[in-house]
Amino acid sequence: MRFLQLGLCCAGLLLVIQPLQAQQKVVAHFNMGRAGAVTYAIAPDSIMDANANGYTLIKKGQPVFFADAPADKKMLGEGAVLLDEDAGYRLQRHLLNKHQPFILELWVQANARQQKATEGESALLSLGNGTQGYELRQDDKGLVVMTDGDPASSKPVNMKPGEWYHIALVTDGKTGSLYVNSERQQTFRLSTRDLDGLTLGATGNTRGFRGLIYEVRLSQWHGGKFDAGKHLLYNKQQVTGKKQQALSQQRQLVARLAATPGVAKMPVAAAEGDWLVKPVTAPAQVYVQPAEDGMSAKIQLSNGLVSREFLVSENLACVGFNNRINNAEYLRAIKPEARIKLDSTWFDIGGLSGQPEHSYLMESWYNSLVANPGAFRFTGMDIRKPEARYPWQLKYHAAHTDWPPKGVHLIMYYTAPVTMPAWKDKFTVAVHYELYEGMPVIAKWLTIENKSGQPVLVSETECEVLAVNQDQLSRIHVESDYSFALANADPEGSALMHYKGTPPAYQTGRSTTAWREDPEYHTWASHNQAEDKFLGFPHHNLLVSRVPMGPAEMLPTGQVFSSFVTFELLHDNDDRERQSLAHRRFYRKLAPQVTESLITGGITSQDRTEIKRFIDQMHELGFERLDIQAWPGISHDRLDTAYVGLWKDVADYAAAKGIVMGGYELQVASRGRGAAYDCIDPQTSKPGSLFGQSVCIASKWQDIYYPAMWKFFEETGLKTYNMDGPYHGDACAATDHPYHRNLFDSQWEQWKQQVKVLHELQRRNMYVPIPDWYFLNGQSATGMGYREASANLTPQQQLLLGRQYIYDGTWHKTPTMGWLGLQLVGFYSNDPRVGLEPLSANLDRYEVGLFQHLASGCQFTVRGKRLYDTPETRQMVQRWINWFKEHREILTSDIIHLARPTGRDLDAMFHVNSLLEEKGMLVIFNPTDKKITRRFKVPLYYTGITGNARVTDSAGNTTQYIPDHQQDIFLEVSIPAGGFSWYVMKAG
C-alpha cells in the first residue's frame, strides 16, 4: 500500500450550506445537531432525513450528544453525535447503483474526550455494506479510504484531535477524489458494487471511531465541472474569514482580561500561619494568566487562604476551588457559574461541557472542553473594592473592624446565549464574587439587567452550583443572607411550631443550601444501603444555593434584579471547635454589629416616674441600655401627642445620663393587622398563617406602619428597637397586595421589605435584637437559647440552664450575638419563688446570676422594677459591672468549649483573643454543694501564647506556666460549693 502523509489546518468556524447546483441531487441528508445539543445526553433512537426522502438512521449502542459543532452551526446552538467503539447509526436501504457518480460529505472531529483517542483501526463511515462499497477508516496514522474492503487511497490523512474537518468523497463514474476542507488531497479507485446502506461508526468486526459527527449528506452527481465552493457544504474563503474573525475576538477578550484595571502582577502566595490565631495580611486579589497562544486564560481569585480558579476559553468555567491552608481541592467537576429560570426556561450562566469523568477533573482535558450554546456567554470583568451590604458605624463598644471589609470584588459579565439572537444586548447577567482579606471566605451573588423593553419573570435562580469532592463535604460551610425562621426551618428541628403532614418548601426551606445527587456523576461508589447512613450519604455532593420558593420576581425593563448573597467558608479539618470558631470569626468580619455590647436594664412599665427612677439606678451602676419590655412594650406606630411626648421625655432623660433606650414590640409574625393586610393561607385561600395570624408586609400595611414608625423614632429619639415577631417567613397567597403578585413571590418580597427595614435601622445607628437570623443584614442579637418557660423557673434552675444555653449557643454565635436575662421579678408570673425580690434577701443568688451572665459576655438584661434595694446590694452590683467593663474586650471574645454544665462537676467558659493583652479569661463554676479541687487542663493554642504564660487568679495571685508541646497548661483550682472563680492569661 502506498500512503501520502498530509498535514491539514483546522476546519475553521463557519459552516456554509450552498444552494444545490442543477447537476446535484440530494439522496439523503442527516443533521445530528438539529436533534439536540445537550452534552452527554442520550442521542435519539433515530434521525430522520432532513431532505424528506424517507431515509432514517437507526441507533446502535449508546451514542450521545455533545455541545460542539463545526463553524457557525455551533454558534446557533447545534451539536454533534459523539461515537464510541460500539455506538453509531445505521441505514439499511439501497442508495446508489454501482458506478453512479456521487458526492458523500460529512463533518467529523477526532477527539480524546473519552480519556484516550482511538488506537488501532476504527470505522468512521461506510457507504454500502462493509466489504462492498466505500468506507472511511482511521488508524494510528490517519484517515484512509477503503474500496470493497481494501485500501483505495494512497496515504492516510492526518486529522488533529479536537479540530473539525469537512471530508468529501466525490466520484464522476471513472475515478474518486478525496477532498478535505474543500481541497483535493488524493484519488481512490471506485467500487464495483451497488451501494446498499449507510453506517456511522462500527461496521462488521471493525470497532467504531471515537469522535464527533455533525452532518452527513449524500448526493447524486450528474457530471459537469466539479466546483468544491459550489457543490460542498464548505466554502474555504468564508470559513477562513470567519475563523480569523473568531480568533481575533477571542484574543481580544483574553487581552482585555489581562489589561483589566486592578489585575495583580503576580499570584498571591499561600499564607503562612494560622488565620484563627494570627491575622493574615496577604491581599485579596485577581490574577490573570493568558495562555501562550492568547486564545485562553486562567483567572485566579485568591487571598493566600483560599483560591478560586476560572478557565476562559469558549466560555468561562470554575475549574478550581482550593483551600490554600492545607492544599485541599474542593472541586471535582465543572458546572455552570449559576443558573437562572426566566419565565419557564432554565439558562446556564457560563460553564463548559465535555468533561468525560465527573469524579475528578484533569487539566489535560481543558482543551477538549466546549461551550454550551444555550448558556449565557462570558464577555469580560471588572475589579472593584467590596461595598458595605448595609450601613454600619462603629458603636456600642463593638470590636474595631473594617467596614466594608477589606478585599476584592470581582464582577464577571455574561451576554445572552447564541441560541437567543433576539436577546442580543437585551439581557446582561453579572456574577459577583467578593473575597475578603484574612479569612477563607468567598461571597457570591448575581444580578440580571433587563434592557429588552418588556418585563421578564425571574422565576428561579441557582446562585451557586458546585460539584464538591466527597472528602471535603464536611469542610465547607455555606449560608446566605436569605436567612430567617422558615427559610432555615427543618422538619427535624426544635422549632416551637408543629407541622401537619408533610410541610411545603415555603414552611421548611432547610436553608438556601441544598446537597443533591449530581445527575452527570455516574461513577460514584454505590454502597450497601445499610452503610450509607454511616458514611453520611457521600453521593449527595452537588451543592446548589437557591431560595426554597421563588423568587418569582417580575423584572421591569430598565431595571436590575439582585439575588441573595451566598457565603462559602472553607475549613481545614473536621475539629468541631475549630470549625465553629471560624464560623464565629466569619460573623465578626461580615456582620460587625454582632460585636456590639450593651449592659441592659429591662423594665415592664409605662409609668414615667417609675421608669426614671429605674434610669437613675442604671446610671449609678453603669448600665448602658434601657429596654421597655413586654407587655405592653412600646407601640412604635402610635403618633398621638401624649404618647410621643412620654417616650421623648424618657429617652431624653436616659440620654442625658449616657443611656440609650428603646422598647419591645410584637411587629409582624403572629400579629394580624386586619383582613386587608393579613397573610392568606395557601391551603385555604383564607386569612391564616403558620405563626398564628401574621400581617403580610408586602401588603399596603407597609405604607401605613413603617412611615409612622420612622416618624416615631425621629420624634422620640429612641436608639434601640427590640423587634419581636419580625418576618419569620409566612407565605401569602393573596393576589391583590400591591407589593407581591401571588404565593410564589410572597416570601421573597416580604424578605426584601424586612431587610430594607433592618438596613434603615442600621443607617440610624440603632441597636436591633431580633429572635431570628438576619445577622448578615444588620440584626444585632438573638436569643442565646429560646424557651420562654425557662424564665418562670426558680433562680437556681435558671443559673444552670443559663450556662448550658451559653455553652450550646456559642458554638455558632459570638457571646454578644446571644441575649440572656436575669429575672429579678417573675416573667408572666407573680410567683415569689421565681424572682429574687427582695434583692437583699437573695444577695448570693443575685450575685452568681449577675456574674455568670457578665462573665459569658452575652447581651445581658437585668429585668425588674429596681436594680438594688440596699447599699450592700448596690455595692455588689457595682463591683461586677465595673469588673465586666475592665475586662470587656476579652469577655466578649469567643469561647472555647471546655466543660458543659451538668450540675455534677465543674463547668467552665474560656474566652480567647490572641490580639489582646489579656489573651485568655477562664471562668469556672461549681454547681454542687461540695468544694471541688482538681487539676484543670487549659488549651492555650487559640490565645496565641506560645512561650511562657502568666495566669492571674481572682484573688490577684499571678503564676507563670510553661505550656507543653500541645500548648496546654494545667491549673490547680479549688472552687467552693456553689461558687466560681476566674483566671486571666497573658503572654510572658
ZIDA-V315189 format. One record per residue. N is the residue number from 1. SS is DSSP state (H for helix, E for strand, - for the rest). NEAR is the number of other C-alpha atoms within 10 Angstrom. Layout:
BEGIN
n = <N/N>
ss = <SS/SS>
near = <NEAR/NEAR>
END
This chain:
BEGIN
n = <1/2/3/4/5/6/7/8/9/10/11/12/13/14/15/16/17/18/19/20/21/22/23/24/25/26/27/28/29/30/31/32/33/34/35/36/37/38/39/40/41/42/43/44/45/46/47/48/49/50/51/52/53/54/55/56/57/58/59/60/61/62/63/64/65/66/67/68/69/70/71/72/73/74/75/76/77/78/79/80/81/82/83/84/85/86/87/88/89/90/91/92/93/94/95/96/97/98/99/100/101/102/103/104/105/106/107/108/109/110/111/112/113/114/115/116/117/118/119/120/121/122/123/124/125/126/127/128/129/130/131/132/133/134/135/136/137/138/139/140/141/142/143/144/145/146/147/148/149/150/151/152/153/154/155/156/157/158/159/160/161/162/163/164/165/166/167/168/169/170/171/172/173/174/175/176/177/178/179/180/181/182/183/184/185/186/187/188/189/190/191/192/193/194/195/196/197/198/199/200/201/202/203/204/205/206/207/208/209/210/211/212/213/214/215/216/217/218/219/220/221/222/223/224/225/226/227/228/229/230/231/232/233/234/235/236/237/238/239/240/241/242/243/244/245/246/247/248/249/250/251/252/253/254/255/256/257/258/259/260/261/262/263/264/265/266/267/268/269/270/271/272/273/274/275/276/277/278/279/280/281/282/283/284/285/286/287/288/289/290/291/292/293/294/295/296/297/298/299/300/301/302/303/304/305/306/307/308/309/310/311/312/313/314/315/316/317/318/319/320/321/322/323/324/325/326/327/328/329/330/331/332/333/334/335/336/337/338/339/340/341/342/343/344/345/346/347/348/349/350/351/352/353/354/355/356/357/358/359/360/361/362/363/364/365/366/367/368/369/370/371/372/373/374/375/376/377/378/379/380/381/382/383/384/385/386/387/388/389/390/391/392/393/394/395/396/397/398/399/400/401/402/403/404/405/406/407/408/409/410/411/412/413/414/415/416/417/418/419/420/421/422/423/424/425/426/427/428/429/430/431/432/433/434/435/436/437/438/439/440/441/442/443/444/445/446/447/448/449/450/451/452/453/454/455/456/457/458/459/460/461/462/463/464/465/466/467/468/469/470/471/472/473/474/475/476/477/478/479/480/481/482/483/484/485/486/487/488/489/490/491/492/493/494/495/496/497/498/499/500/501/502/503/504/505/506/507/508/509/510/511/512/513/514/515/516/517/518/519/520/521/522/523/524/525/526/527/528/529/530/531/532/533/534/535/536/537/538/539/540/541/542/543/544/545/546/547/548/549/550/551/552/553/554/555/556/557/558/559/560/561/562/563/564/565/566/567/568/569/570/571/572/573/574/575/576/577/578/579/580/581/582/583/584/585/586/587/588/589/590/591/592/593/594/595/596/597/598/599/600/601/602/603/604/605/606/607/608/609/610/611/612/613/614/615/616/617/618/619/620/621/622/623/624/625/626/627/628/629/630/631/632/633/634/635/636/637/638/639/640/641/642/643/644/645/646/647/648/649/650/651/652/653/654/655/656/657/658/659/660/661/662/663/664/665/666/667/668/669/670/671/672/673/674/675/676/677/678/679/680/681/682/683/684/685/686/687/688/689/690/691/692/693/694/695/696/697/698/699/700/701/702/703/704/705/706/707/708/709/710/711/712/713/714/715/716/717/718/719/720/721/722/723/724/725/726/727/728/729/730/731/732/733/734/735/736/737/738/739/740/741/742/743/744/745/746/747/748/749/750/751/752/753/754/755/756/757/758/759/760/761/762/763/764/765/766/767/768/769/770/771/772/773/774/775/776/777/778/779/780/781/782/783/784/785/786/787/788/789/790/791/792/793/794/795/796/797/798/799/800/801/802/803/804/805/806/807/808/809/810/811/812/813/814/815/816/817/818/819/820/821/822/823/824/825/826/827/828/829/830/831/832/833/834/835/836/837/838/839/840/841/842/843/844/845/846/847/848/849/850/851/852/853/854/855/856/857/858/859/860/861/862/863/864/865/866/867/868/869/870/871/872/873/874/875/876/877/878/879/880/881/882/883/884/885/886/887/888/889/890/891/892/893/894/895/896/897/898/899/900/901/902/903/904/905/906/907/908/909/910/911/912/913/914/915/916/917/918/919/920/921/922/923/924/925/926/927/928/929/930/931/932/933/934/935/936/937/938/939/940/941/942/943/944/945/946/947/948/949/950/951/952/953/954/955/956/957/958/959/960/961/962/963/964/965/966/967/968/969/970/971/972/973/974/975/976/977/978/979/980/981/982/983/984/985/986/987/988>
ss = <-/-/-/-/-/E/-/-/-/-/-/-/-/-/-/-/-/-/-/-/-/-/-/E/E/E/E/E/E/E/E/-/H/H/H/-/-/-/-/-/-/E/-/-/-/E/E/E/-/-/-/-/-/-/-/E/E/E/E/E/-/-/-/E/E/E/-/-/-/-/H/H/H/H/H/-/-/-/-/E/E/E/E/-/-/-/-/E/E/E/E/E/E/E/E/E/-/-/-/-/-/E/E/E/E/E/E/E/E/E/-/-/-/-/-/-/-/-/-/-/-/E/E/E/E/E/E/E/E/-/-/E/E/E/E/E/E/E/E/-/-/E/E/E/E/E/E/-/-/E/E/-/E/-/-/-/E/-/-/-/-/-/-/-/E/E/E/E/E/E/E/-/-/-/-/E/E/E/E/E/-/-/E/E/E/E/E/E/-/-/-/-/-/-/E/E/E/E/E/E/-/-/E/-/-/E/-/E/-/-/E/E/E/E/E/E/E/E/E/E/E/-/-/-/-/-/-/H/H/H/H/-/-/-/-/H/H/H/H/H/H/H/H/H/H/H/H/H/H/H/H/H/H/H/H/H/H/H/H/-/-/-/-/E/-/-/-/-/-/-/-/-/-/-/-/-/-/-/-/-/-/-/-/-/E/E/E/E/E/E/-/-/-/-/-/-/E/E/E/E/E/E/-/-/-/E/E/E/E/E/E/E/-/-/-/E/E/E/E/E/E/E/E/-/-/-/-/E/E/-/E/E/E/-/-/-/-/E/E/E/E/E/-/-/E/E/E/E/E/-/-/-/E/-/-/-/-/-/-/-/-/-/H/H/H/H/H/H/-/E/-/-/-/-/-/E/E/E/E/E/E/E/E/E/-/-/-/-/-/-/-/-/-/-/-/-/-/-/-/-/-/-/-/-/-/-/E/E/E/E/E/E/E/E/E/-/-/-/-/-/H/H/H/-/-/-/E/E/E/E/E/E/E/E/E/E/-/-/-/-/E/E/E/E/E/E/E/E/E/E/-/-/-/-/-/E/E/E/E/E/E/E/-/E/E/E/E/E/-/H/H/H/H/H/H/E/E/E/E/E/-/-/-/-/H/H/H/H/-/-/-/-/-/-/-/-/-/-/-/-/-/-/-/-/-/-/-/-/-/-/-/-/E/E/E/E/E/-/-/-/-/-/-/-/-/-/-/-/H/H/H/H/H/H/H/-/-/-/-/E/E/E/E/E/E/-/-/-/-/-/-/-/E/E/E/-/-/-/-/E/E/E/-/-/-/E/E/E/E/E/-/-/-/-/-/H/H/H/H/H/H/H/H/H/H/H/H/H/H/H/-/H/H/H/H/-/-/-/-/E/E/E/E/-/-/-/-/H/H/H/H/H/H/H/H/H/H/H/H/H/H/-/-/-/E/E/E/E/-/-/-/-/-/-/-/-/-/-/-/-/H/H/H/H/H/H/H/H/H/H/H/H/H/H/H/H/-/-/-/E/E/E/E/E/E/E/-/-/-/-/-/-/-/-/-/-/-/E/-/E/-/-/-/-/-/-/E/-/-/-/-/-/-/-/E/-/-/-/-/-/H/H/H/H/H/H/H/H/H/H/H/H/H/H/H/H/-/-/-/E/E/E/E/E/-/-/-/-/-/-/-/-/-/-/-/-/-/-/-/-/-/-/H/H/H/H/H/H/H/H/H/H/H/H/H/H/H/H/H/H/H/H/H/-/-/-/E/-/E/E/-/-/-/-/H/H/H/-/-/-/E/E/E/-/-/-/-/H/H/H/H/H/-/-/H/H/H/H/H/H/H/H/H/H/H/H/H/H/H/-/-/-/-/-/H/H/H/E/E/E/E/E/E/-/-/-/-/-/-/-/-/-/-/-/-/-/-/-/H/H/H/H/H/H/H/H/H/H/H/H/H/H/H/H/H/H/-/-/E/E/E/E/E/-/-/-/-/-/-/-/H/H/H/H/H/H/H/H/H/H/H/H/H/H/H/H/-/H/H/H/H/-/-/-/E/E/E/E/E/-/-/-/-/-/-/E/E/E/E/E/E/E/-/-/-/-/-/-/-/E/E/E/E/E/E/E/-/-/-/-/-/E/E/E/E/E/E/E/E/-/H/H/H/-/-/-/-/E/E/E/E/E/E/-/-/-/-/E/E/E/E/E/-/-/-/-/-/E/E/E/E/E/E/E/E/-/-/-/-/E/E/E/E/E/E/E/E/->
near = <8/9/15/13/12/15/10/14/14/18/25/24/25/24/22/17/12/13/11/14/11/9/14/19/15/16/20/21/23/20/21/25/25/17/17/19/25/22/24/18/15/15/23/17/13/15/21/18/18/16/13/11/12/10/19/20/21/17/19/17/14/17/24/21/26/28/27/31/31/26/19/17/19/25/21/18/24/27/30/31/33/31/26/22/19/18/21/28/24/21/20/15/13/12/20/20/12/15/17/17/21/23/22/22/23/21/24/25/25/23/22/17/22/17/13/9/15/21/12/10/18/24/26/28/27/26/24/26/21/25/18/20/23/27/28/21/24/26/17/13/16/16/22/25/27/23/25/19/15/13/21/22/24/17/21/22/24/19/23/16/15/18/17/26/24/25/24/26/21/25/24/20/16/10/14/21/20/22/19/21/24/21/15/14/16/19/19/20/18/23/23/13/18/18/23/19/19/24/24/26/30/28/21/10/9/16/20/25/31/28/24/28/32/27/22/22/21/23/23/21/23/15/13/10/8/14/10/18/16/14/20/27/25/27/19/19/11/16/20/16/14/18/19/14/13/15/16/14/13/19/19/14/22/24/17/14/23/20/11/15/12/16/18/17/12/11/17/20/13/18/17/13/11/13/17/19/16/16/14/18/13/18/19/25/28/26/20/23/18/19/13/8/8/17/19/21/23/22/22/23/27/31/30/25/28/27/25/21/19/19/21/28/24/20/23/27/25/23/24/19/23/20/24/21/19/13/14/18/16/22/23/23/23/23/24/23/23/25/23/21/16/18/14/10/10/15/17/21/32/30/27/30/22/22/24/20/18/20/18/15/17/13/7/8/16/18/14/18/22/21/24/32/29/23/25/31/24/25/18/18/18/15/19/14/17/18/15/11/15/19/18/21/15/16/15/18/14/19/19/12/14/12/19/19/20/19/21/24/24/23/21/20/22/23/21/23/25/19/17/14/12/11/16/14/12/17/18/20/24/22/23/20/23/26/30/27/23/24/23/25/25/21/18/22/22/27/18/20/18/22/18/16/10/11/14/16/15/21/20/23/24/22/26/23/19/23/25/24/20/19/12/19/17/15/19/17/17/20/18/21/17/24/24/20/22/24/25/22/20/17/14/8/11/9/13/9/10/10/13/6/6/9/13/11/15/22/23/21/25/20/22/23/20/19/18/14/16/17/8/17/18/12/9/12/8/11/12/8/9/8/11/13/10/9/10/11/14/23/19/16/22/23/20/21/25/26/27/24/23/19/21/25/21/17/18/17/16/13/12/16/15/12/21/21/21/22/22/17/20/27/23/18/13/11/10/11/15/17/22/19/20/22/20/22/20/18/19/20/23/22/23/27/30/30/28/19/27/22/22/22/27/29/25/20/18/16/10/13/11/14/21/16/12/21/28/15/16/25/16/11/20/18/23/21/26/28/23/23/21/19/14/14/19/22/16/24/17/15/15/9/8/10/15/19/14/14/23/19/15/22/22/17/18/24/18/11/17/15/22/25/29/27/24/22/21/18/20/23/22/21/16/19/17/13/12/16/21/27/31/26/19/16/9/9/12/15/21/23/23/19/16/13/21/30/29/34/31/27/24/16/18/17/11/11/16/15/11/16/16/16/16/22/22/13/14/20/19/23/22/22/22/24/18/18/18/22/25/26/28/30/27/32/23/24/14/13/21/11/18/25/19/18/21/19/24/32/30/23/22/24/24/16/17/18/21/14/16/22/19/16/23/20/14/17/17/24/28/21/25/20/22/20/20/26/23/23/23/29/26/28/30/23/19/26/20/16/9/10/9/15/21/20/19/17/23/14/13/19/21/19/18/23/22/19/19/28/24/15/19/25/21/18/25/26/30/28/29/25/24/23/22/23/24/22/25/20/20/12/12/11/13/12/14/21/25/21/21/14/22/16/12/15/18/15/16/23/16/18/23/21/18/21/23/23/26/28/29/30/28/23/24/24/24/23/18/22/20/23/13/11/10/13/20/17/13/17/21/17/14/17/19/13/14/21/13/11/15/17/21/25/28/28/26/26/29/25/18/18/15/17/22/14/14/11/14/21/22/23/26/26/28/27/23/22/13/15/12/21/23/30/26/22/21/24/25/23/24/17/12/14/13/18/12/12/11/14/12/17/16/23/16/22/25/21/20/18/13/15/20/19/23/17/18/12/9/10/9/15/12/14/17/15/19/13/8/10/18/16/18/15/15/9/16/17/19/17/14/16/19/20/17/19/21/21/24/20/20/13>
END
